[in-house]
């Protein structure tokens, strides 16, 4: 049984993506024969070490640390490999002391952001872990040490430049903007109106730039209501913003009220629906810090709906609980109630059902305004999911990239704070898996509508992997302003360069193009599932691939094999196959047919 | 469609006389069964009808609403979609259309009005006009009909009443009248008596059937004994039982008394590595063991091996009571109920589901079966499943083991044979456990449903290793709730054969209509002849049956090598090399060898027999056995074709059978689904292409191998996939009996001889794309296919698409048209095929 094959749980999607484009100069590290270094990646240290694998026990081997990754390969027949981008490391700790007793009690404990922990043991003599600990600490948390993140060191080249995927003007034009009711404003060109918004904003036609300035004073962090999406037929819009600065005294702002009225009038919505993503009590509590929500009397032609989605701290704790029950050991007897007690799926359900409400309102011709507190976490979740339900363009491989670029990256979801890229403060209260939650929601939708999305699960995985890896510039920094200052588009490579240079990997073979329908997933615990292939992917006893997809791939391989054989047969004995070819006429089409192409090349 | 009806439509008061209240009665003309567009069974009468009704489609059916006409006959509630093609009067009767539900499956009728919902019972009166009619079914379907504003109000009211009064909450006595309603007419009886059984599956009714199974499994040293031919040895065992060759019938007779109900250890199956699987009831204690008896008991127990492991299923497996309780809870949880105000809040769904323990029981069945499979894999063992009665968990585990280990059991024919062997013939008490007559409430337990769920778990984890499909399992699940099938209407073979004897003695055709509830003794000579459940053509439309199989299975699988000799090559270090006569006891995952395991060895009183070489089993063997088990728990077993399918059993891996338990329209009703999740056409499509290529290759290699025999087997993959069988093509492989193996479709590159089995044919009608092929005739010239056995309804139709009319095949087939409702487009495309591929043999 012992085979030299590498168990599946080690194969991180990152490996698949380790680019073929890597130039050969990086092959200088001989001992890592089986890992290709990225251009720009450099070896820092290697060391004999013991990996305490929760599934296979203690494994002797060698660890290599580069400025990008931690790579471990065990000795012996049963090879276990770990390949972890340093960016995925959230915390490095020393375990045990020089005097600790017990086998393998002295070493390092690494907590990763991607749902696993690693333990390494070293010899107790001679401070053997000091150098490796310091190096790990330094390179895993470059920001805390004044070092550049790997994205700035990477020399990767791709056929396509992913930074060109999202062009705001093009996207707004695709939506049919500007119209006679909505205009494109450049008031924020220098990030003067709002430093966390993008430069190009779509606002009601009637609102002057002066109006916008006034409204900005009444919205938290100046995140004024701007258009995210417009329905082509009924002209209903999704508008996003932050909470109004009502405060304890219940302040009102005429400009803000008039501004929302303009939004309502744009398509003659009878009552503008304002979705406040927060639970009612939280919204009230926010008044104490100067925030709040739109009162009935102030906004008479609007109705306010609370969506009961909890804040970043609740989500962080929920994910922590989830990690506890899936890594390293998966609870068996009480799995379902343990899962329930994490409330993770319940939060997913609330986000999804909130987005369903938004989408439903908009598709029935009602304009909506969505906000939470600052309008960069729950708001982004709601608008992007609602847009995903409403607009089939966002369900394509490129459309989805545009959606993320637009609603998340350009509108200032605080990736740097939420993920803590290169930052050693693992206990930072700003960290929260908000974006992970979005991707989970998208995954739930792909599960319920397996033919509606052009991309597959692998894309979602690769997005999450590089959310942490710091190999690409895409998710670095909190807002466009900061990205501009750091010249991200010039100095770093976009994740979409990687994806779009190898689209075949990320294409869902079951995709059926369909434009007109609105997708409403069922947001019920009965139909939501834990994303096992992501959250429990490190466990070797969990199926790594959906059986259906596995079957599909097996069949594809088999078909190619048969095709080849048929051709061989025809070539090898052309005379006996004379009557074969009259009973069947396979044109010698290429067996290297594209995966998306299901038609047999006969 | 409706204008043609000749009968004046009248709503009448409900009166006891059935004849009086029916709208129409499909008369004695055999072929004139079209009533208002409903294709009636012979003798079926339409009691009520409502027009312009819409049926809510489940997510699986594509969601949304389907307009049509709702009927209530005295056998079913039928729904005929508006634009469905006119029924073919000459087609054989099919019990249920795609949207129908039999009255016996209905559990509750709920009417939904403008402001209220009401549970409608036969005695209740409606004070409002229902807008919606919801049928809760015993098979966990929830069917929802919406009355249009244009539906005449009287029709909406009356059909609700009619259904409520006619559906038959199972109780003593109603089963027979239901059977008569469905099958009681003369035409139906004639039709049924002329029906042939599926010759592709093994029915395990004759000794030949058993011998064939021995041969298929390559089991030597065993023979079929007919000592129980008259059920004198054991009333619950079948006529024929497989026992060691060494034991003579006269000796065998003496062993029956030593086991509960006379259920002696019997052979079930042989693993390719040579281990045998047996099953038995508990030992009968307090019996004096004579010396001769003991010799025979040991022989019977050890079979042809030296080492025996007794696997206890009595204690750690769920009891029938547990299963019943769990299933009741699961049903309550899944069905939900709009008439009862209490339902489980959504955020408590997971823990409530866990609280039913249903998934726990599934896990324990699968785990036990996986353990047994791993033991068998070790080779040279006799593994005996022991359960006090040998009629419940033994059925579950023995058949699960075979599904895991034997690819043949993952085909429809093989699976049906398996159920025949391990359930129906083995005397699982279907009648009591299903409790059709509502007279065995204490015995009721859906053990078979638990088994089906276990199989579904395996299917869902290893879909490509199965030829049967999830739809097939679902259909079997649903058929269990119709008390029509001889398979399920008896507790053992003895009861079943008694019934049929009576039938043949005094067969008097009786007009089914007059059969109002009467005593339902199984011996009633008026019973209609009951079909076996495997007569799928009788129950479901050809479109539905087409989805019972999936074309290509085990893409990279060599032929199953069930010759019992695999072990010598593949098992270099035999795990278990015990002392002769060692017997071990497996319970709760660990082995022991208690001295009192075999009563005849332990008892001091009868312990006169103790041969010198039969010492106490050495403890040294235990690690070896434990290693076998560990292999199972560590999933060390590679996914190789002859290796068992060992399911993942971690919490997240055992799932709810959503397609079955949560298919009620109410669950996923919030919004419509653009694309149902079941429409995974691309995979199916690809599977078909591969299948066709495989056929073509088989064809090509068979023709080319006539000139150069080695050309096919020298290619890399064929040498990989079929090295073993080609190396030693057993002489008996040419035997006609073995062509069951061919059903597996696993002869990828057969030698010229085995090529003639033509693996694809039996399942060639399984795909929606079939109609296209139907037009092309088999390339008879280039491919002659000597079928050793009658190939049945499918075998004669080879489907070779290649070459004949390649243009005929529209490329857009795979992609469902974006706006068409998938079910409709599907049935539409299948319309042509039904006549050609779906016809049962006449």
Contacts between the chains, C-beta under 8 A, distances in Angstrom:
chain1	res1	chain2	res2	distance
A	1	B	631	7.0
A	1	B	636	4.6
A	1	B	637	7.7
A	1	B	638	7.3
A	3	B	638	7.6
A	330	B	650	4.6
A	330	B	651	5.5
A	330	B	652	6.7
A	331	B	651	5.6
A	332	B	363	7.8
A	332	B	649	7.3
A	332	B	650	6.0
A	332	B	651	5.0
A	333	B	360	7.1
A	333	B	651	7.9
A	334	B	354	6.6
A	334	B	651	8.0
A	335	B	354	7.3
A	335	B	650	7.5
A	335	B	651	2.4
A	335	B	652	6.5
A	336	B	350	4.2
A	336	B	351	6.2
A	336	B	353	5.7
A	336	B	354	3.8
A	336	B	359	7.6
A	336	B	651	7.0
A	337	B	350	6.5
A	337	B	351	4.0
A	337	B	354	5.1
A	338	B	651	7.7
A	339	B	350	5.7
A	339	B	651	7.6
A	339	B	652	8.0
A	340	B	347	7.5
A	340	B	348	7.4
A	340	B	349	7.9
A	340	B	350	4.0
A	340	B	351	4.9
A	345	B	350	7.6
A	346	B	347	5.5
A	349	B	346	7.6
A	356	B	671	7.5
A	360	B	671	7.9
A	447	B	677	7.9
A	448	B	673	7.5
A	448	B	677	6.7
A	449	B	673	7.2
A	449	B	674	6.7
A	449	B	675	5.6
A	449	B	677	7.4
A	450	B	675	7.3
A	450	B	677	5.6
A	450	B	680	6.7
A	451	B	675	4.4
A	451	B	679	6.8
A	451	B	680	8.0
A	452	B	674	6.4
A	452	B	675	5.7
A	509	B	682	5.4
A	510	B	680	6.2
A	510	B	681	7.8
A	510	B	682	4.9
A	510	B	683	7.5
A	512	B	675	6.6
A	512	B	815	5.5
A	512	B	816	6.6
A	512	B	818	7.0
A	513	B	818	7.3
A	514	B	674	6.3
A	514	B	675	7.3
A	514	B	818	4.4
A	514	B	819	8.0
A	515	B	818	7.8
A	516	B	818	7.9
A	516	B	819	7.7
A	517	B	674	4.0
A	519	B	674	6.2
A	520	B	670	6.7
A	520	B	671	3.3
A	520	B	672	7.4
A	520	B	673	7.9
A	522	B	59	7.8
A	522	B	667	7.6
A	522	B	668	5.1
A	522	B	670	6.1
A	522	B	671	7.5
A	523	B	670	7.9
A	524	B	346	5.5
A	524	B	349	7.8
A	524	B	667	7.2
A	524	B	670	7.9
A	525	B	346	4.8
A	525	B	347	6.5
A	525	B	349	4.1
A	525	B	350	6.3
A	526	B	346	7.1
A	526	B	349	5.6
A	526	B	658	7.9
A	526	B	662	5.8
A	526	B	667	6.1
A	527	B	658	7.6
A	527	B	662	7.5
A	527	B	667	7.4
A	527	B	668	6.7
A	530	B	652	5.8
A	532	B	652	4.8
A	532	B	653	7.8
A	536	B	652	6.4
A	539	B	650	7.5
A	540	B	635	7.5
A	541	B	635	5.8
A	541	B	648	5.9
A	541	B	650	5.8
A	542	B	648	6.7
A	542	B	650	6.6
A	542	B	652	7.2
A	542	B	653	7.0
A	543	B	461	6.8
A	543	B	648	6.2
A	543	B	653	7.2
A	547	B	460	6.6
A	547	B	461	6.2
A	547	B	462	6.7
A	547	B	463	4.8
A	547	B	464	7.2
A	548	B	463	6.6
A	548	B	680	6.3
A	548	B	683	6.1
A	550	B	464	6.9
A	551	B	463	5.5
A	551	B	464	4.0
A	551	B	555	7.9
A	551	B	683	6.0
A	551	B	687	7.8
A	552	B	682	7.1
A	552	B	683	5.1
A	552	B	686	6.5
A	554	B	464	5.8
A	554	B	555	4.4
A	554	B	556	6.7
A	555	B	464	7.8
A	555	B	552	6.5
A	555	B	555	5.8
A	555	B	683	7.1
A	555	B	686	4.6
A	555	B	687	5.7
A	555	B	690	5.2
A	556	B	686	6.7
A	557	B	555	7.4
A	558	B	552	7.4
A	558	B	555	4.3
A	558	B	556	6.9
A	558	B	690	5.1
A	559	B	686	6.7
A	559	B	689	6.0
A	559	B	690	4.9
A	559	B	693	6.4
A	561	B	717	5.7
A	562	B	690	6.6
A	562	B	693	4.0
A	562	B	694	6.4
A	562	B	697	5.8
A	563	B	693	6.9
A	565	B	697	6.1
A	565	B	715	5.7
A	565	B	717	7.3
A	566	B	693	6.7
A	566	B	696	6.7
A	566	B	697	6.3
A	566	B	700	6.8
A	568	B	715	6.9
A	569	B	697	7.6
A	569	B	700	5.2
A	569	B	701	7.4
A	569	B	704	6.4
A	569	B	711	7.3
A	572	B	711	6.5
A	573	B	704	5.6
A	573	B	707	6.7
A	573	B	708	6.5
A	573	B	711	6.6
A	576	B	703	6.7
A	576	B	704	5.1
A	576	B	706	7.8
A	576	B	707	4.6
A	576	B	708	7.6
A	577	B	700	6.7
A	577	B	703	7.6
A	577	B	704	6.4
A	579	B	703	7.1
A	579	B	781	7.7
A	579	B	782	5.7
A	580	B	699	7.3
A	580	B	700	5.2
A	580	B	703	6.1
A	580	B	704	7.5
A	580	B	782	7.1
A	581	B	803	7.9
A	582	B	803	7.1
A	583	B	699	7.7
A	583	B	779	4.6
A	583	B	781	7.8
A	583	B	782	4.8
A	583	B	800	7.5
A	583	B	802	6.9
A	583	B	803	4.8
A	583	B	804	7.5
A	584	B	696	5.8
A	584	B	800	7.5
A	584	B	802	3.5
A	584	B	803	3.3
A	585	B	802	7.4
A	585	B	803	4.9
A	585	B	806	6.1
A	586	B	696	7.8
A	586	B	802	7.0
A	586	B	803	8.0
A	598	B	682	5.4
A	598	B	685	5.8
A	598	B	686	6.0
A	598	B	689	8.0
A	598	B	814	5.3
A	599	B	811	5.3
A	599	B	814	7.5
A	600	B	689	4.3
A	600	B	692	7.8
A	600	B	693	7.6
A	602	B	802	7.1
A	602	B	806	6.2
